[in-house]
Amino acid sequence: MLEGFAAEAVPPIEVTGLQYDSRKAGPGEAFFAFPGERVDGHAFVPNALAAGAAAIVSERLAPDGMESRWARVGHGRRALAHAALRFYGRPDRTLSVTAVTGTNGKTTTVHLIDSLLRSAGKTTALLGTIEHRVGPFTEKSINTTPESLDIVRFLARLRDLGGTHATMEASSHALELERIRGLEFHTAVFTNLTPDHLDFHGDMESYAASKRRLFEGAGAKPPRFAVANADTEAGRSLLRIGKSEAVSYGLSVDADVRARQVRSGSTGLRFEVDTPAGPICAEAPLVGDFNVQNLLAAIAAVQCHGMSVSQIEVGLREVESVPGRFEVIDEGQPFLVIVDYAHTADALERLIEAARAIANRSHPPGRVLVLFGCGGDRDRTKRAPMGRIAGRLSDFALLTSDNPRGEDPLQIIREVANGLEGGAAHWTLEPDRRAAIGAVLAEARRNDVVLVAGKGHETTQVIADGRVEFDDRVAARSALHQMGYANQ
């Protein structure tokens, strides 16, 4: 029944389903119309009605003659979220749901948590930037965090499969746009907070406030456990909210889940972890010191779900690298090529520092070469800072296009170059990303580390005319083959 969500009374209406996409609307369903980021759902009300929709839910007044089928609500997205939870029988209360938020590390942390839970025999769901997976079923992701109705459908599907645990990324956009409104979380995890998405949020205070919503409840009761990075002030402030059982992680001596004696190599990480449940000997085939924080976040989260020390140790040895996250491209070349999603100043800094640690272990030490760009029609404030990071930390930088969208790629590059100028690194530019990948690889010598940063797992380049097929990993392999390298 479509009741309880209208600000203005309407007769009870039997509905067979819920939709917010008119292309999927069917007979007897309720269609939720609300303004989106690019289009307004109200423009598609006629399409939904033509498809047989039984009711329309909207923030607007009912058109003449539609009063008995038009439920007017105060907030369309909130109405959709609450209606979905009721329609599908609150699957969030049957499952143990974990949400991970933060600027960097969300995707890797979600994959690690899910991998550890599956290693312990759990049937799980994962919702994130790269893919959405429910049990054995996988589909490509469109948004980091799906619309509320889609999230609830995923959870209901997992419940119906007999699953127990779901782990999802909670982006700041999703938190601000009420996509997780009303969901009850078992555990909330915070990674870090650095400048990003300021074109959407306006300032860091608003950006931080969007993350805080997850820990305060976002229209539901606060999560049972709050897991946050004790090495950051933003994390410590979330732990002080006091509405959940707080679990801190990090390198700080007072962290509940603390790493020590970290040993990093080209084949993985080894370190000791002090936890409330006892010490853990962590061995994971992930490369890069920054992954210590991601692993600690995952360990803290799964301990909240009751995983034992021995289960975690076994699970850590079985985790796999996440596509496009410090992904090694090996075609037999005498230098290391890494593709990574780093697209903020903080992420780029961590990436280059991890590459430098690897390069310095070679005999003789290698150089760090970095290829990167900045997205168009997005936060412009991070462009010069990313240039400064590359200029200060790398030996050679090549500026190129990274989803320029409607902007002039050369203008974006010039804004990034404002930060690079004056740095120690040699640098050049090549707007064509495919040609740039070939150029930076041609510059590499034995023992060097080449970073292809910004797009990671993405398989398209977004330009003014739309999307074109492009994958950094494919382009890198092709360029290496043209250079005469090819693993057999």
C-alpha positions in Angstrom: 0.0 0.0 0.0 1.2 3.5 -0.8 0.4 5.1 2.5 2.2 7.1 5.1 4.6 9.0 2.8 2.3 11.8 1.6 2.2 15.2 3.1 -1.3 15.6 1.5 -3.8 12.8 2.0 -4.6 10.5 -1.0 -6.8 7.4 -1.1 -4.9 4.1 -0.4 -3.5 2.8 -3.7 -2.3 -0.8 -4.3 1.0 -0.8 -6.1 2.9 -3.7 -7.6 6.3 -2.1 -7.4 8.4 1.1 -7.1 10.3 3.0 -9.8 12.2 6.2 -10.3 13.3 5.5 -13.9 10.4 5.8 -16.3 12.1 3.5 -18.8 11.6 0.7 -16.2 8.1 1.6 -15.1 5.5 -1.1 -15.5 1.7 -1.6 -14.9 0.6 -1.0 -11.3 3.8 0.6 -10.1 4.4 3.8 -8.2 6.7 6.3 -10.1 8.8 8.6 -7.9 9.5 11.9 -9.7 12.1 14.2 -8.3 14.9 16.5 -9.7 18.1 14.7 -10.4 21.6 16.0 -10.9 21.2 16.3 -14.7 17.5 15.7 -15.5 14.2 16.3 -13.7 12.1 13.1 -13.2 8.9 15.2 -13.6 9.6 15.4 -17.3 9.1 11.6 -17.6 5.8 11.4 -15.7 3.8 11.0 -19.0 6.1 8.2 -20.0 5.5 6.4 -16.6 1.7 6.9 -16.9 1.8 5.5 -20.5 3.6 2.5 -19.2 0.8 1.8 -16.7 2.0 3.5 -13.5 -0.7 3.4 -10.9 0.5 6.4 -8.9 2.9 9.3 -9.0 4.9 10.5 -6.0 6.2 14.0 -6.2 7.1 17.2 -4.3 4.8 19.1 -6.6 1.1 19.8 -6.6 -1.1 17.3 -8.5 -2.1 18.3 -12.0 -5.8 18.7 -12.6 -7.5 15.3 -12.8 -4.6 13.5 -11.1 -5.4 14.2 -7.5 -6.5 10.6 -6.7 -3.3 9.1 -8.1 -0.8 11.8 -7.1 0.9 11.6 -3.7 2.6 14.8 -2.8 5.5 14.5 -0.4 7.8 17.0 1.3 11.0 15.3 0.0 11.0 13.0 -3.0 14.3 11.2 -2.4 13.4 10.6 1.3 10.0 9.3 0.3 11.6 6.9 -2.1 14.1 5.6 0.5 11.4 5.0 3.2 8.9 3.5 0.7 11.6 1.1 -0.6 12.5 -0.1 2.9 8.8 -0.7 3.7 8.0 -2.3 0.3 10.9 -4.8 0.6 10.4 -5.6 4.3 13.4 -3.9 5.9 16.2 -6.2 4.6 18.7 -3.9 6.5 17.3 -5.3 9.7 17.9 -8.9 8.7 21.4 -8.4 7.4 24.6 -6.9 8.9 25.3 -3.9 6.7 28.6 -2.0 6.7 29.1 1.4 5.0 32.5 2.9 4.3 33.0 6.6 3.7 36.0 8.9 3.2 37.9 10.6 0.4 40.3 7.9 -0.4 40.4 4.2 0.2 36.7 3.4 0.2 36.8 1.0 -2.7 39.8 -1.0 -1.5 38.4 -1.1 2.1 35.0 -2.3 1.0 36.6 -5.1 -1.2 38.8 -6.1 1.8 35.9 -6.3 4.2 33.9 -8.3 1.8 36.8 -10.6 1.0 37.5 -11.3 4.7 33.8 -12.1 5.3 33.6 -14.4 2.3 36.8 -16.2 3.5 34.9 -16.9 6.7 32.1 -18.6 4.8 29.6 -15.7 4.6 27.3 -15.1 1.7 27.7 -11.4 1.0 26.9 -8.4 -1.1 29.2 -5.7 -2.2 28.2 -2.3 -3.6 30.9 0.0 -4.8 32.6 2.1 -7.5 33.7 -0.9 -9.6 30.9 -3.4 -9.3 27.8 -4.4 -7.5 27.7 -8.0 -6.4 25.1 -10.1 -4.6 26.2 -13.6 -3.8 27.5 -15.0 -7.1 25.8 -12.4 -9.3 27.8 -9.3 -10.5 27.0 -6.3 -12.5 29.0 -3.2 -13.5 28.6 -0.2 -11.2 27.1 3.1 -12.6 27.3 5.1 -9.4 29.6 4.6 -6.4 26.5 4.4 -4.2 23.3 3.4 -6.1 19.9 5.2 -5.6 18.1 4.1 -2.4 15.6 1.9 -4.2 18.4 0.0 -5.9 20.3 -0.4 -2.6 17.3 -1.9 -0.9 16.6 -4.2 -3.8 20.2 -5.5 -3.6 19.8 -6.1 0.1 16.5 -7.8 -0.4 18.0 -10.1 -3.0 20.9 -11.0 -0.6 18.4 -11.7 2.1 16.4 -13.9 -0.2 19.6 -15.8 -1.1 20.2 -16.5 2.6 23.0 -14.0 2.8 24.1 -12.3 6.0 26.5 -9.4 5.3 26.5 -6.5 2.9 29.3 -3.9 2.5 28.9 -0.7 0.6 30.7 2.5 -0.3 28.9 5.6 1.0 30.0 8.6 -1.1 29.5 12.1 0.1 27.1 12.7 -2.9 25.0 9.7 -1.8 24.9 11.0 1.8 23.9 14.5 0.7 21.3 13.2 -1.8 19.7 10.9 0.7 20.5 7.7 -1.1 21.1 5.9 2.2 18.3 7.6 4.1 16.7 5.4 6.7 19.1 2.5 6.3 20.2 0.9 9.6 23.9 0.1 9.6 25.7 -2.5 11.8 29.0 -0.7 11.2 30.2 2.6 9.7 33.8 3.0 8.7 35.7 6.3 8.0 39.0 6.3 6.1 40.1 9.9 5.7 39.1 13.4 4.6 41.1 15.5 2.1 39.9 18.1 -0.5 37.6 16.6 -3.2 34.2 17.3 -4.6 34.3 20.9 -3.5 32.5 21.8 -6.7 29.5 20.0 -5.2 29.9 20.7 -1.5 31.3 24.2 -1.7 33.8 23.9 1.2 35.5 21.4 3.5 33.1 22.0 6.3 30.1 21.0 4.2 32.1 18.0 2.8 32.9 16.8 6.3 29.3 17.3 7.4 28.1 15.0 4.7 30.4 12.2 6.0 29.2 12.9 9.6 25.6 12.0 8.5 26.6 8.4 8.3 27.7 8.3 11.9 24.7 10.2 13.2 22.2 8.0 11.6 21.1 9.6 8.3 17.4 9.2 9.1 17.8 6.0 11.1 19.4 5.1 14.4 23.2 5.5 14.5 25.3 2.4 13.5 26.0 -0.1 16.2 29.8 0.4 15.6 31.7 3.4 14.5 35.2 2.6 13.0 37.4 5.6 12.2 41.0 6.4 11.5 42.6 7.6 14.7 45.5 9.1 12.7 43.3 12.0 11.4 41.5 14.7 13.3 38.4 14.1 11.2 38.4 10.5 12.3 38.9 11.3 15.9 36.0 13.8 15.8 33.7 11.1 14.5 34.7 8.8 17.3 33.7 11.5 19.7 30.1 11.6 18.5 29.4 8.9 21.2 26.2 7.4 19.7 27.9 4.1 18.6 30.5 1.8 20.1 33.7 3.5 18.9 36.6 1.5 17.4 39.7 3.4 16.3 42.5 2.2 14.0 45.8 3.5 12.7 49.4 3.8 13.6 48.8 5.9 16.7 49.8 4.2 19.9 46.3 4.7 21.4 44.4 3.2 18.4 42.3 0.2 19.3 43.5 -1.6 16.1 47.1 -0.6 15.7 49.8 -1.6 13.2 53.5 -1.9 14.1 56.6 -3.4 12.6 55.4 -2.8 9.0 57.4 -4.5 6.3 56.6 -3.6 2.8 57.8 -5.4 -0.3 57.1 -5.8 -4.0 55.0 -8.8 -3.3 53.0 -7.6 -0.3 52.8 -6.3 3.2 53.6 -7.9 6.6 52.9 -6.3 9.9 51.8 -7.0 13.4 48.4 -5.7 14.6 47.3 -5.1 18.2 43.6 -5.5 18.5 41.1 -5.8 21.4 40.7 -9.5 20.5 44.4 -10.2 20.5 47.4 -9.8 18.3 47.2 -10.5 14.5 50.1 -11.4 12.2 49.0 -9.7 9.0 50.3 -10.9 5.7 48.6 -9.6 2.6 49.5 -9.7 -1.1 48.9 -5.9 -1.4 51.6 -3.5 -2.5 52.1 0.0 -1.1 52.4 1.3 2.4 49.1 3.2 2.1 47.3 -0.1 2.1 48.2 -0.6 5.7 45.5 1.8 6.6 43.0 0.1 4.4 43.8 -3.3 5.9 43.5 -1.9 9.4 40.1 -0.5 8.6 39.0 -3.8 7.3 40.3 -5.7 10.2 38.6 -3.4 12.7 35.3 -3.7 10.8 35.2 -7.5 10.6 36.1 -7.8 14.2 32.9 -5.8 14.8 31.2 -8.6 13.0 32.7 -11.2 15.2 35.5 -12.6 13.1 38.2 -14.3 15.1 41.9 -13.5 15.0 42.7 -16.8 13.2 39.9 -16.3 10.7 41.3 -12.8 9.9 44.9 -14.1 9.5 43.7 -16.7 7.0 41.5 -14.2 5.2 44.3 -11.6 4.8 46.5 -14.1 3.0 43.7 -14.7 0.5 42.8 -11.1 -0.4 43.2 -9.9 -4.0 44.3 -6.6 -5.4 41.4 -4.4 -6.4 41.2 -3.6 -10.2 42.7 -0.2 -10.9 44.1 0.2 -7.4 47.9 0.0 -7.5 47.4 -2.5 -10.3 50.7 -3.8 -11.7 51.0 -4.1 -15.5 53.7 -6.6 -16.3 54.7 -7.4 -19.8 58.3 -8.4 -19.0 59.6 -4.8 -19.0 62.6 -3.9 -16.8 60.6 -1.2 -14.9 57.4 -1.3 -12.9 54.2 0.0 -14.4 51.3 0.8 -12.0 47.8 1.9 -12.9 45.9 3.6 -10.0 42.7 5.6 -9.5 44.4 8.4 -7.5 42.7 11.6 -8.5 43.1 13.9 -5.5 46.2 15.6 -4.2 46.3 13.4 -1.1 45.8 10.1 -3.1 48.5 11.2 -5.6 50.9 12.0 -2.8 50.4 8.6 -1.2 50.8 6.9 -4.5 54.1 8.6 -5.4 55.5 8.0 -1.9 54.6 4.3 -2.2 56.3 4.2 -5.6 59.4 6.0 -4.3 59.7 3.4 -1.5 59.7 0.6 -4.2 62.1 2.5 -6.5 64.6 3.1 -3.6 64.8 -0.6 -2.9 66.2 -1.3 -6.4 70.0 -1.5 -7.1 70.7 1.1 -8.3 67.6 3.0 -7.1 65.1 3.9 -9.9 63.2 7.0 -10.6 59.4 7.7 -10.2 57.6 8.8 -13.4 54.0 9.9 -13.1 51.3 10.5 -15.7 48.1 12.2 -14.5 45.5 14.9 -15.2 42.4 16.4 -13.7 38.7 15.9 -14.6 36.8 18.6 -16.4 33.6 20.2 -15.0 34.7 19.1 -11.6 36.5 20.6 -8.5 39.1 23.0 -10.0 40.7 23.8 -6.6 42.6 20.5 -6.6 44.4 21.1 -9.9 47.3 23.2 -8.8 47.8 21.2 -5.6 48.1 18.0 -7.6 50.6 19.7 -9.8 52.6 20.8 -6.7 52.6 17.2 -5.4 53.9 15.8 -8.6 56.5 18.5 -9.0 57.8 18.0 -5.5 57.8 14.2 -5.2 58.3 12.7 -8.7 61.3 12.8 -11.0 59.3 13.2 -14.2 55.7 14.2 -14.7 53.6 14.1 -17.8 50.3 16.0 -17.8 47.5 14.7 -19.9 43.7 14.5 -20.2 41.5 12.7 -17.6 37.8 12.9 -18.5 37.9 16.5 -19.7 34.1 16.5 -20.3 33.0 19.9 -21.6 36.3 21.8 -20.8 39.2 22.5 -23.0 41.8 19.8 -22.1 44.7 22.3 -22.6 43.1 24.8 -20.2 42.8 22.1 -17.5 46.5 21.1 -18.1 47.5 24.7 -17.8 45.8 25.0 -14.4 47.6 21.8 -13.2 50.9 23.1 -14.6 50.6 26.2 -12.4 51.4 24.0 -9.5 54.1 22.0 -11.3 56.2 25.0 -12.3 59.0 25.6 -9.9 59.1 22.0 -8.7 62.1 19.7 -9.0 60.6 17.3 -11.4 61.1 17.5 -15.2 57.7 17.6 -16.9 56.0 17.9 -20.2 52.4 17.7 -21.5 50.5 15.6 -24.0 46.7 16.1 -24.1 46.1 12.8 -26.0 46.1 10.2 -23.1 47.0 7.2 -25.3 50.0 9.1 -26.8 50.9 10.3 -23.3 51.0 6.7 -21.9 53.3 5.7 -24.7 55.5 8.7 -24.1 55.9 8.1 -20.3 56.7 4.5 -20.9 59.3 5.3 -23.5 60.9 7.6 -20.9 61.3 4.8 -18.4 64.6 3.0 -17.6 65.5 -0.1 -15.7 64.3 0.0 -12.1 62.0 3.0 -12.6 58.5 3.0 -11.4 55.9 4.5 -13.8 52.6 5.6 -12.4 49.6 6.0 -14.6 47.2 7.8 -12.3 43.6 9.1 -12.3 41.4 6.6 -14.1 42.2 3.2 -12.6 39.5 0.7 -13.4 37.6 3.0 -15.7 37.1 1.8 -19.3 35.9 5.1 -20.9 37.2 8.6 -21.4 34.5 11.3 -21.0 34.9 14.1 -23.6 32.6 16.9 -24.8 31.0 14.6 -27.4 30.3 11.8 -24.9 32.2 8.7 -23.9 34.8 6.9 -25.9 36.3 3.5 -25.0 39.6 3.9 -23.1 41.3 1.8 -20.5 44.7 2.8 -19.1 45.6 -0.8 -18.5 44.9 -1.8 -22.1 46.7 1.3 -23.4 49.8 0.6 -21.2 50.0 -3.1 -22.4 49.6 -2.0 -26.0 52.4 0.5 -25.7 54.6 -2.0 -24.0 54.0 -4.5 -26.8 54.9 -1.8 -29.3 58.2 -1.3 -27.4 58.9 -5.0 -27.9 57.9 -6.4 -24.5 55.3 -9.2 -24.3 55.0 -11.8 -21.6 54.3 -15.2 -23.1 
